[in-house]
């Protein structure tokens, strides 16, 4: 089990306008479920391929599923952009400029009686060096062409995290706006 799930780490509870309304132990917020602030990072290399990580086998939910570069929660009192940079370094050993692109709210069951109910801030960034993953967080990683990812998620959705499947159409829309 992920050590952060049992050590009392708290998440920031928010309303639909992303206004802080309290805090709660992370695992409890996923059992209840309670709307809380989160972030998702999407990283791309110079040729436009997206970096995916496979969640470590020891994660308390969604183990061994493929997902975007990094997802997590800011701690109470921590700015979301600071938390995103911190977790990107902790999980993949990557430091890069992150650009906030959009936010959305979703709710999805993730197994073990847990539900993600998050107001998720989405960041994009560019990666120029290979990741150095933390094995307690990341089982594997790979770069993937966007069209190949779209096809793989359609053919084998069970290989990917719920939040990536939900967020992907919005990511594609923002990528097409950037190219236009």
TIRO-2110 file (N, C-alpha, C; in Angstrom, 1 decimal):
// TIRO-2110
0.8, -1.2, 0.0, N, 1, A
0.0, 0.0, 0.0, CA, 1, A
0.9, 1.2, 0.0, C, 1, A
0.5, 2.3, -0.7, N, 2, A
1.2, 3.5, -0.8, CA, 2, A
1.3, 4.1, 0.6, C, 2, A
2.5, 4.4, 1.0, N, 3, A
2.7, 4.9, 2.4, CA, 3, A
2.0, 6.2, 2.7, C, 3, A
1.8, 7.0, 1.6, N, 4, A
1.1, 8.3, 1.9, CA, 4, A
-0.3, 8.1, 2.2, C, 4, A
-0.9, 6.9, 1.8, N, 5, A
-2.3, 6.7, 2.1, CA, 5, A
-2.6, 6.3, 3.6, C, 5, A
-1.5, 5.9, 4.3, N, 6, A
-1.7, 5.5, 5.6, CA, 6, A
-1.1, 6.4, 6.6, C, 6, A
-0.4, 7.5, 6.2, N, 7, A
0.4, 8.3, 7.1, CA, 7, A
-0.4, 9.6, 7.5, C, 7, A
-1.7, 9.7, 7.1, N, 8, A
-2.5, 10.8, 7.4, CA, 8, A
-2.3, 12.0, 6.5, C, 8, A
-1.7, 11.9, 5.3, N, 9, A
-1.6, 13.0, 4.4, CA, 9, A
-3.0, 13.5, 4.1, C, 9, A
-3.2, 14.8, 4.1, N, 10, A
-4.5, 15.5, 3.9, CA, 10, A
-4.6, 16.1, 2.5, C, 10, A
-5.8, 16.1, 2.0, N, 11, A
-6.1, 16.8, 0.8, CA, 11, A
-7.0, 18.0, 1.1, C, 11, A
-7.0, 18.9, 0.1, N, 12, A
-7.8, 20.2, 0.3, CA, 12, A
-9.2, 19.9, -0.3, C, 12, A
-10.2, 20.0, 0.6, N, 13, A
-11.6, 19.9, 0.1, CA, 13, A
-12.0, 21.2, -0.5, C, 13, A
-12.7, 21.2, -1.6, N, 14, A
-13.1, 22.4, -2.3, CA, 14, A
-14.6, 22.3, -2.7, C, 14, A
-15.2, 23.4, -3.1, N, 15, A
-16.5, 23.4, -3.7, CA, 15, A
-16.3, 23.5, -5.2, C, 15, A
-17.4, 23.6, -6.0, N, 16, A
-17.3, 23.5, -7.4, CA, 16, A
-16.6, 24.7, -8.0, C, 16, A
-16.4, 25.8, -7.2, N, 17, A
-15.7, 27.0, -7.7, CA, 17, A
-14.2, 26.9, -7.3, C, 17, A
-13.7, 25.8, -6.8, N, 18, A
-12.4, 25.6, -6.3, CA, 18, A
-12.0, 26.4, -5.1, C, 18, A
-13.0, 26.7, -4.3, N, 19, A
-12.8, 27.5, -3.1, CA, 19, A
-12.6, 26.5, -2.0, C, 19, A
-11.5, 26.7, -1.2, N, 20, A
-11.2, 25.7, -0.1, CA, 20, A
-12.3, 25.8, 1.0, C, 20, A
-12.8, 24.6, 1.3, N, 21, A
-13.9, 24.5, 2.3, CA, 21, A
-13.4, 23.6, 3.5, C, 21, A
-12.2, 23.1, 3.4, N, 22, A
-11.7, 22.2, 4.5, CA, 22, A
-10.6, 21.3, 4.1, C, 22, A
-10.3, 20.3, 4.9, N, 23, A
-9.3, 19.4, 4.6, CA, 23, A
-9.7, 18.0, 5.2, C, 23, A
-9.1, 17.0, 4.6, N, 24, A
-9.5, 15.6, 5.0, CA, 24, A
-8.4, 14.7, 4.7, C, 24, A
-8.2, 13.6, 5.5, N, 25, A
-7.2, 12.6, 5.3, CA, 25, A
-7.5, 12.1, 3.9, C, 25, A
-6.4, 11.9, 3.1, N, 26, A
-6.6, 11.5, 1.7, CA, 26, A
-7.4, 10.3, 1.4, C, 26, A
-7.1, 9.2, 2.1, N, 27, A
-7.8, 7.9, 1.9, CA, 27, A
-9.3, 8.1, 2.3, C, 27, A
-9.6, 8.8, 3.3, N, 28, A
-11.0, 9.0, 3.7, CA, 28, A
-11.7, 9.8, 2.6, C, 28, A
-11.0, 10.8, 2.0, N, 29, A
-11.6, 11.6, 1.0, CA, 29, A
-12.0, 10.8, -0.2, C, 29, A
-11.2, 9.7, -0.5, N, 30, A
-11.5, 8.8, -1.6, CA, 30, A
-12.5, 7.7, -1.2, C, 30, A
-12.7, 7.5, 0.1, N, 31, A
-13.8, 6.5, 0.5, CA, 31, A
-15.1, 7.2, 0.5, C, 31, A
-15.2, 8.5, 0.9, N, 32, A
-16.5, 9.1, 1.2, CA, 32, A
-17.4, 9.2, 0.0, C, 32, A
-17.1, 9.7, -1.2, N, 33, A
-16.0, 10.5, -1.6, CA, 33, A
-16.3, 12.0, -1.4, C, 33, A
-15.3, 12.8, -1.3, N, 34, A
-15.4, 14.3, -1.1, CA, 34, A
-14.6, 15.0, -2.2, C, 34, A
-15.2, 16.1, -2.8, N, 35, A
-14.6, 16.8, -3.8, CA, 35, A
-13.3, 17.5, -3.2, C, 35, A
-12.2, 17.2, -3.9, N, 36, A
-10.9, 17.8, -3.4, CA, 36, A
-10.1, 18.2, -4.6, C, 36, A
-9.1, 19.1, -4.3, N, 37, A
-8.2, 19.7, -5.4, CA, 37, A
-7.1, 18.6, -5.8, C, 37, A
-6.9, 18.6, -7.0, N, 38, A
-5.9, 17.7, -7.6, CA, 38, A
-5.2, 18.3, -8.8, C, 38, A
-4.2, 17.7, -9.3, N, 39, A
-3.6, 18.1, -10.5, CA, 39, A
-3.1, 17.0, -11.4, C, 39, A
-3.0, 17.2, -12.7, N, 40, A
-2.5, 16.2, -13.6, CA, 40, A
-1.6, 16.9, -14.5, C, 40, A
-0.4, 16.2, -14.8, N, 41, A
0.6, 16.8, -15.6, CA, 41, A
0.8, 16.0, -16.9, C, 41, A
0.8, 16.6, -18.0, N, 42, A
1.0, 16.0, -19.3, CA, 42, A
2.3, 16.6, -19.8, C, 42, A
3.3, 15.7, -20.1, N, 43, A
4.6, 16.1, -20.6, CA, 43, A
4.8, 15.6, -22.1, C, 43, A
5.4, 16.4, -22.9, N, 44, A
5.6, 16.1, -24.3, CA, 44, A
7.1, 16.3, -24.6, C, 44, A
7.7, 15.4, -25.5, N, 45, A
9.0, 15.6, -25.9, CA, 45, A
9.0, 16.5, -27.1, C, 45, A
10.2, 16.8, -27.7, N, 46, A
10.4, 17.7, -28.8, CA, 46, A
9.6, 17.3, -30.0, C, 46, A
9.4, 16.0, -30.2, N, 47, A
8.7, 15.5, -31.4, CA, 47, A
7.2, 15.4, -31.1, C, 47, A
6.7, 15.8, -29.9, N, 48, A
5.3, 15.8, -29.6, CA, 48, A
4.7, 14.5, -29.0, C, 48, A
5.6, 13.6, -28.8, N, 49, A
5.2, 12.3, -28.1, CA, 49, A
4.9, 12.7, -26.6, C, 49, A
3.9, 11.9, -26.1, N, 50, A
3.5, 12.1, -24.7, CA, 50, A
4.2, 11.1, -23.8, C, 50, A
4.6, 11.6, -22.6, N, 51, A
5.2, 10.7, -21.6, CA, 51, A
4.1, 10.0, -20.8, C, 51, A
4.1, 8.7, -20.8, N, 52, A
3.2, 8.0, -19.9, CA, 52, A
4.0, 7.3, -18.8, C, 52, A
3.3, 7.1, -17.7, N, 53, A
3.9, 6.3, -16.6, CA, 53, A
2.9, 5.2, -16.3, C, 53, A
3.5, 4.1, -15.9, N, 54, A
2.7, 3.0, -15.4, CA, 54, A
2.8, 3.0, -13.9, C, 54, A
1.7, 3.1, -13.2, N, 55, A
1.7, 3.3, -11.8, CA, 55, A
2.3, 2.0, -11.1, C, 55, A
3.0, 2.2, -10.0, N, 56, A
3.7, 1.1, -9.3, CA, 56, A
2.7, 0.1, -8.8, C, 56, A
3.1, -1.1, -8.7, N, 57, A
2.3, -2.2, -8.2, CA, 57, A
1.8, -2.0, -6.8, C, 57, A
2.5, -1.3, -6.0, N, 58, A
2.1, -1.0, -4.6, CA, 58, A
1.2, 0.1, -4.4, C, 58, A
0.7, 0.8, -5.4, N, 59, A
-0.2, 1.9, -5.2, CA, 59, A
-1.6, 1.3, -4.7, C, 59, A
-2.2, 2.1, -3.8, N, 60, A
-3.4, 1.7, -3.1, CA, 60, A
-4.6, 1.7, -4.0, C, 60, A
-4.6, 2.3, -5.2, N, 61, A
-5.6, 2.2, -6.2, CA, 61, A
-4.9, 2.4, -7.6, C, 61, A
-5.6, 1.8, -8.6, N, 62, A
-5.1, 1.8, -10.0, CA, 62, A
-3.7, 1.3, -10.2, C, 62, A
-3.3, 0.3, -9.5, N, 63, A
-1.9, -0.2, -9.7, CA, 63, A
-1.7, -0.7, -11.1, C, 63, A
-0.5, -0.5, -11.6, N, 64, A
-0.1, -1.0, -12.9, CA, 64, A
-0.8, -0.5, -14.1, C, 64, A
-1.7, 0.5, -13.9, N, 65, A
-2.4, 1.1, -15.0, CA, 65, A
-1.5, 2.2, -15.6, C, 65, A
-1.6, 2.5, -16.9, N, 66, A
-0.9, 3.5, -17.5, CA, 66, A
-1.7, 4.8, -17.3, C, 66, A
-0.9, 5.9, -17.2, N, 67, A
-1.5, 7.2, -17.0, CA, 67, A
-0.6, 8.3, -17.5, C, 67, A
-1.0, 9.5, -17.4, N, 68, A
-0.2, 10.7, -17.8, CA, 68, A
1.0, 10.8, -16.9, C, 68, A
1.9, 11.7, -17.1, N, 69, A
3.2, 11.8, -16.5, CA, 69, A
3.1, 11.8, -15.0, C, 69, A
2.2, 12.5, -14.4, N, 70, A
2.1, 12.7, -13.0, CA, 70, A
0.7, 13.2, -12.6, C, 70, A
0.2, 12.7, -11.5, N, 71, A
-1.1, 13.1, -10.9, CA, 71, A
-0.9, 13.1, -9.4, C, 71, A
-1.5, 14.1, -8.7, N, 72, A
-1.5, 14.0, -7.2, CA, 72, A
-2.3, 15.1, -6.7, C, 72, A
-2.1, 15.5, -5.4, N, 73, A
-2.9, 16.5, -4.7, CA, 73, A
-1.9, 17.5, -4.1, C, 73, A
-2.3, 18.8, -4.1, N, 74, A
-1.5, 19.7, -3.2, CA, 74, A
-1.8, 19.5, -1.8, C, 74, A
-0.9, 19.8, -0.9, N, 75, A
-1.1, 19.7, 0.5, CA, 75, A
-1.8, 21.0, 1.0, C, 75, A
-2.5, 20.9, 2.1, N, 76, A
-3.0, 22.1, 2.7, CA, 76, A
-1.9, 23.2, 2.8, C, 76, A
-2.2, 24.4, 2.4, N, 77, A
-1.3, 25.5, 2.4, CA, 77, A
-0.3, 25.5, 1.3, C, 77, A
-0.3, 24.5, 0.4, N, 78, A
0.6, 24.5, -0.7, CA, 78, A
-0.1, 24.9, -2.0, C, 78, A
0.6, 25.8, -2.8, N, 79, A
0.0, 26.2, -4.1, CA, 79, A
0.0, 25.0, -5.0, C, 79, A
-1.0, 24.9, -5.9, N, 80, A
-1.1, 23.8, -6.8, CA, 80, A
0.1, 23.7, -7.7, C, 80, A
0.5, 24.8, -8.2, N, 81, A
1.7, 24.7, -9.2, CA, 81, A
3.0, 24.3, -8.4, C, 81, A
3.1, 24.7, -7.2, N, 82, A
4.2, 24.2, -6.4, CA, 82, A
4.2, 22.7, -6.1, C, 82, A
3.0, 22.2, -5.8, N, 83, A
2.8, 20.8, -5.6, CA, 83, A
3.0, 20.0, -6.9, C, 83, A
2.6, 20.5, -8.0, N, 84, A
2.8, 19.8, -9.3, CA, 84, A
4.3, 19.7, -9.5, C, 84, A
5.1, 20.8, -9.3, N, 85, A
6.6, 20.7, -9.5, CA, 85, A
7.2, 19.7, -8.5, C, 85, A
6.7, 19.7, -7.3, N, 86, A
7.3, 18.8, -6.3, CA, 86, A
7.0, 17.4, -6.6, C, 86, A
5.8, 17.1, -7.0, N, 87, A
5.5, 15.6, -7.2, CA, 87, A
6.1, 15.2, -8.5, C, 87, A
6.3, 16.0, -9.5, N, 88, A
6.9, 15.6, -10.8, CA, 88, A
8.4, 15.2, -10.5, C, 88, A
9.0, 16.0, -9.6, N, 89, A
10.4, 15.6, -9.2, CA, 89, A
10.4, 14.4, -8.4, C, 89, A
9.5, 14.2, -7.4, N, 90, A
9.5, 13.0, -6.5, CA, 90, A
9.2, 11.7, -7.3, C, 90, A
8.3, 11.8, -8.3, N, 91, A
7.9, 10.6, -9.0, CA, 91, A
8.8, 10.3, -10.2, C, 91, A
9.2, 11.3, -11.0, N, 92, A
10.0, 11.0, -12.2, CA, 92, A
11.3, 11.7, -12.3, C, 92, A
11.7, 12.5, -11.2, N, 93, A
13.0, 13.1, -11.3, CA, 93, A
13.1, 14.2, -12.3, C, 93, A
12.0, 14.8, -12.7, N, 94, A
11.9, 15.8, -13.8, CA, 94, A
11.6, 17.2, -13.2, C, 94, A
12.4, 18.1, -13.7, N, 95, A
12.1, 19.5, -13.4, CA, 95, A
11.9, 20.2, -14.8, C, 95, A
10.8, 20.8, -14.9, N, 96, A
10.5, 21.6, -16.2, CA, 96, A
9.4, 22.6, -15.9, C, 96, A
9.4, 23.6, -16.8, N, 97, A
8.3, 24.6, -16.7, CA, 97, A
7.0, 24.0, -17.0, C, 97, A
6.0, 24.2, -16.1, N, 98, A
4.6, 23.7, -16.3, CA, 98, A
3.7, 24.9, -16.5, C, 98, A
2.8, 24.7, -17.5, N, 99, A
1.8, 25.7, -17.9, CA, 99, A
0.4, 25.2, -17.5, C, 99, A
-0.3, 25.9, -16.7, N, 100, A
-1.7, 25.6, -16.4, CA, 100, A
-2.5, 25.8, -17.6, C, 100, A
-3.2, 24.7, -18.1, N, 101, A
-4.0, 24.8, -19.3, CA, 101, A
-5.5, 24.8, -19.0, C, 101, A
-6.0, 24.0, -18.1, N, 102, A
-7.4, 24.1, -17.8, CA, 102, A
-7.7, 23.3, -16.5, C, 102, A
-8.9, 23.3, -16.0, N, 103, A
-9.3, 22.5, -14.9, CA, 103, A
-10.7, 21.9, -15.2, C, 103, A
-11.0, 20.8, -14.6, N, 104, A
-12.3, 20.2, -14.7, CA, 104, A
-12.6, 19.3, -13.5, C, 104, A
-13.8, 19.0, -13.3, N, 105, A
-14.2, 18.1, -12.2, CA, 105, A
-14.7, 16.8, -12.8, C, 105, A
-14.3, 15.8, -12.1, N, 106, A
-14.8, 14.4, -12.5, CA, 106, A
-14.9, 13.6, -11.2, C, 106, A
-15.7, 12.5, -11.4, N, 107, A
-15.9, 11.5, -10.4, CA, 107, A
-15.8, 10.1, -11.0, C, 107, A
-15.0, 9.2, -10.5, N, 108, A
-14.8, 7.9, -11.1, CA, 108, A
-14.4, 6.9, -10.0, C, 108, A
-15.0, 5.7, -10.0, N, 109, A
-14.6, 4.6, -9.1, CA, 109, A
-13.2, 4.1, -9.6, C, 109, A
-12.4, 3.8, -8.6, N, 110, A
-11.0, 3.4, -9.0, CA, 110, A
-10.6, 2.1, -8.3, C, 110, A
-11.6, 1.4, -7.8, N, 111, A
-11.4, 0.1, -7.2, CA, 111, A
-11.1, 0.2, -5.7, C, 111, A
-11.2, -1.0, -5.0, N, 112, A
-10.9, -1.1, -3.6, CA, 112, A
-11.9, -0.2, -2.8, C, 112, A
-13.1, 0.0, -3.3, N, 113, A
-14.1, 0.8, -2.6, CA, 113, A
-13.8, 2.3, -2.6, C, 113, A
-12.9, 2.8, -3.5, N, 114, A
-12.5, 4.2, -3.6, CA, 114, A
-13.0, 4.9, -4.8, C, 114, A
-13.2, 6.2, -4.6, N, 115, A
-13.7, 7.0, -5.7, CA, 115, A
-12.9, 8.3, -5.8, C, 115, A
-12.4, 8.6, -7.0, N, 116, A
-11.8, 9.9, -7.2, CA, 116, A
-12.9, 10.9, -7.5, C, 116, A
-13.0, 11.9, -6.7, N, 117, A
-13.9, 13.0, -6.9, CA, 117, A
-13.1, 14.3, -6.8, C, 117, A
-12.6, 14.8, -8.0, N, 118, A
-11.6, 15.8, -8.0, CA, 118, A
-11.9, 17.0, -8.9, C, 118, A
-11.4, 18.1, -8.4, N, 119, A
-11.3, 19.3, -9.2, CA, 119, A
-9.9, 19.3, -9.7, C, 119, A
-9.6, 18.9, -10.9, N, 120, A
-8.3, 18.6, -11.4, CA, 120, A
-7.8, 19.7, -12.2, C, 120, A
-6.6, 20.3, -11.8, N, 121, A
-5.9, 21.3, -12.6, CA, 121, A
-4.9, 20.6, -13.5, C, 121, A
-5.0, 20.9, -14.8, N, 122, A
-4.2, 20.2, -15.8, CA, 122, A
-3.1, 21.1, -16.3, C, 122, A
-1.8, 20.6, -16.2, N, 123, A
-0.6, 21.3, -16.6, CA, 123, A
0.0, 20.6, -17.8, C, 123, A
0.6, 21.4, -18.7, N, 124, A
1.4, 20.8, -19.8, CA, 124, A
2.8, 21.3, -19.6, C, 124, A
3.7, 20.5, -20.1, N, 125, A
5.1, 20.8, -20.0, CA, 125, A
5.9, 20.0, -21.1, C, 125, A
7.2, 20.4, -21.3, N, 126, A
8.1, 19.8, -22.2, CA, 126, A
9.2, 19.1, -21.5, C, 126, A
9.5, 17.9, -21.9, N, 127, A
10.6, 17.2, -21.2, CA, 127, A
11.7, 17.0, -22.2, C, 127, A
12.9, 17.3, -21.7, N, 128, A
14.1, 17.2, -22.6, CA, 128, A
15.1, 16.1, -22.2, C, 128, A
14.9, 15.5, -21.0, N, 129, A
15.8, 14.5, -20.5, CA, 129, A
15.0, 13.3, -20.1, C, 129, A
15.6, 12.1, -20.1, N, 130, A
14.8, 10.9, -19.7, CA, 130, A
14.5, 11.0, -18.2, C, 130, A
13.3, 10.5, -17.9, N, 131, A
12.9, 10.5, -16.5, CA, 131, A
13.8, 9.5, -15.7, C, 131, A
13.9, 9.8, -14.4, N, 132, A
14.5, 8.9, -13.4, CA, 132, A
13.5, 8.5, -12.4, C, 132, A
12.6, 7.5, -12.7, N, 133, A
11.5, 7.3, -11.9, CA, 133, A
11.8, 6.7, -10.5, C, 133, A
10.9, 7.1, -9.5, N, 134, A
11.0, 6.5, -8.2, CA, 134, A
10.2, 5.2, -8.3, C, 134, A
10.9, 4.1, -8.0, N, 135, A
10.2, 2.8, -8.1, CA, 135, A
9.0, 2.5, -7.2, C, 135, A
8.9, 3.3, -6.1, N, 136, A
7.7, 3.1, -5.3, CA, 136, A
6.5, 3.9, -5.9, C, 136, A
6.7, 4.7, -6.9, N, 137, A
5.7, 5.4, -7.5, CA, 137, A
5.4, 4.9, -8.9, C, 137, A
6.5, 4.6, -9.7, N, 138, A
6.4, 4.3, -11.1, CA, 138, A
7.0, 2.9, -11.4, C, 138, A
6.1, 2.1, -12.0, N, 139, A
6.6, 0.8, -12.4, CA, 139, A
7.4, 0.8, -13.7, C, 139, A
6.9, 1.7, -14.7, N, 140, A
7.5, 1.8, -16.0, CA, 140, A
7.1, 3.1, -16.6, C, 140, A
7.7, 3.5, -17.7, N, 141, A
7.4, 4.7, -18.4, CA, 141, A
7.7, 4.5, -19.9, C, 141, A
7.0, 5.3, -20.7, N, 142, A
7.3, 5.2, -22.2, CA, 142, A
6.7, 6.5, -22.8, C, 142, A
7.3, 6.8, -24.0, N, 143, A
6.7, 7.9, -24.8, CA, 143, A
5.8, 7.2, -25.9, C, 143, A
4.8, 8.0, -26.2, N, 144, A
3.8, 7.4, -27.2, CA, 144, A
3.3, 8.5, -28.1, C, 144, A
3.2, 8.2, -29.4, N, 145, A
2.6, 9.1, -30.3, CA, 145, A
1.1, 9.3, -30.0, C, 145, A
0.6, 10.5, -30.2, N, 146, A
-0.8, 10.8, -29.7, CA, 146, A
-1.8, 9.9, -30.4, C, 146, A
-1.6, 9.7, -31.7, N, 147, A
-2.6, 8.8, -32.5, CA, 147, A
-2.5, 7.4, -31.9, C, 147, A
-1.3, 6.9, -31.6, N, 148, A
-1.2, 5.6, -31.1, CA, 148, A
-1.9, 5.5, -29.7, C, 148, A
-1.7, 6.5, -28.9, N, 149, A
-2.4, 6.5, -27.6, CA, 149, A
-3.9, 6.5, -27.8, C, 149, A
-4.4, 7.3, -28.6, N, 150, A
-5.9, 7.3, -28.9, CA, 150, A
-6.3, 5.9, -29.3, C, 150, A
-5.6, 5.3, -30.2, N, 151, A
-6.0, 4.0, -30.6, CA, 151, A
-5.9, 2.9, -29.5, C, 151, A
-4.9, 3.0, -28.7, N, 152, A
-4.7, 2.0, -27.6, CA, 152, A
-5.8, 2.2, -26.6, C, 152, A
-6.1, 3.5, -26.2, N, 153, A
-7.1, 3.7, -25.2, CA, 153, A
-8.5, 3.2, -25.7, C, 153, A
-8.7, 3.3, -27.0, N, 154, A
-10.0, 2.9, -27.6, CA, 154, A
-10.1, 1.3, -27.5, C, 154, A
-9.0, 0.7, -27.9, N, 155, A
-9.0, -0.8, -28.0, CA, 155, A
-8.8, -1.4, -26.6, C, 155, A
-8.1, -0.8, -25.7, N, 156, A
-7.8, -1.4, -24.4, CA, 156, A
-8.0, -0.4, -23.3, C, 156, A
-9.2, 0.1, -23.0, N, 157, A
-9.4, 1.2, -22.0, CA, 157, A
-9.0, 0.7, -20.6, C, 157, A
-9.1, -0.6, -20.4, N, 158, A
-8.8, -1.1, -19.0, CA, 158, A
-7.3, -1.1, -18.7, C, 158, A
-6.5, -0.7, -19.6, N, 159, A
-5.0, -0.6, -19.3, CA, 159, A
-4.7, 0.8, -18.8, C, 159, A
-5.7, 1.7, -18.8, N, 160, A
-5.4, 3.1, -18.4, CA, 160, A
-6.3, 3.6, -17.2, C, 160, A
-5.7, 4.6, -16.5, N, 161, A
-6.5, 5.1, -15.4, CA, 161, A
-7.7, 5.8, -15.8, C, 161, A
-8.7, 5.8, -14.9, N, 162, A
-10.0, 6.4, -15.2, CA, 162, A
-9.8, 7.9, -15.5, C, 162, A
-9.0, 8.6, -14.8, N, 163, A
-8.8, 10.0, -15.0, CA, 163, A
-8.2, 10.3, -16.3, C, 163, A
-7.3, 9.5, -16.8, N, 164, A
-6.7, 9.7, -18.1, CA, 164, A
-7.8, 9.5, -19.2, C, 164, A
-8.5, 8.5, -19.1, N, 165, A
-9.6, 8.3, -20.1, CA, 165, A
-10.6, 9.4, -20.1, C, 165, A
-10.9, 10.0, -19.0, N, 166, A
-11.9, 11.1, -18.9, CA, 166, A
-11.3, 12.4, -19.4, C, 166, A
-10.0, 12.6, -19.1, N, 167, A
-9.4, 13.9, -19.4, CA, 167, A
-8.9, 13.9, -20.8, C, 167, A
-8.6, 12.8, -21.4, N, 168, A
-7.9, 12.8, -22.7, CA, 168, A
-8.6, 13.6, -23.8, C, 168, A
-9.9, 13.6, -24.0, N, 169, A
-10.5, 14.5, -25.0, CA, 169, A
-10.3, 15.9, -24.8, C, 169, A
-10.2, 16.4, -23.5, N, 170, A
-9.9, 17.8, -23.2, CA, 170, A
-8.5, 18.1, -23.5, C, 170, A
-7.6, 17.2, -23.2, N, 171, A
-6.2, 17.4, -23.6, CA, 171, A
-6.0, 17.5, -25.1, C, 171, A
-6.6, 16.6, -25.8, N, 172, A
-6.5, 16.7, -27.3, CA, 172, A
-7.1, 18.0, -27.8, C, 172, A
-8.2, 18.5, -27.2, N, 173, A
-8.7, 19.8, -27.6, CA, 173, A
-7.7, 20.9, -27.4, C, 173, A
-7.1, 20.9, -26.2, N, 174, A
-6.1, 22.0, -25.9, CA, 174, A
-4.9, 21.9, -26.8, C, 174, A
-4.4, 20.6, -27.1, N, 175, A
-3.3, 20.5, -28.0, CA, 175, A
-3.6, 21.0, -29.4, C, 175, A
-4.8, 20.8, -29.9, N, 176, A
-5.2, 21.2, -31.2, CA, 176, A
-5.3, 22.8, -31.2, C, 176, A
-5.7, 23.4, -30.1, N, 177, A
-5.8, 24.8, -30.0, CA, 177, A
-4.4, 25.4, -30.1, C, 177, A
-3.4, 24.7, -29.5, N, 178, A
-2.0, 25.2, -29.4, CA, 178, A
-1.4, 25.2, -30.8, C, 178, A
-1.8, 24.2, -31.6, N, 179, A
-1.3, 24.0, -33.0, CA, 179, A
-1.9, 25.0, -34.0, C, 179, A
-3.1, 25.4, -33.7, N, 180, A
-3.9, 26.3, -34.6, CA, 180, A
-3.4, 27.7, -34.6, C, 180, A
END
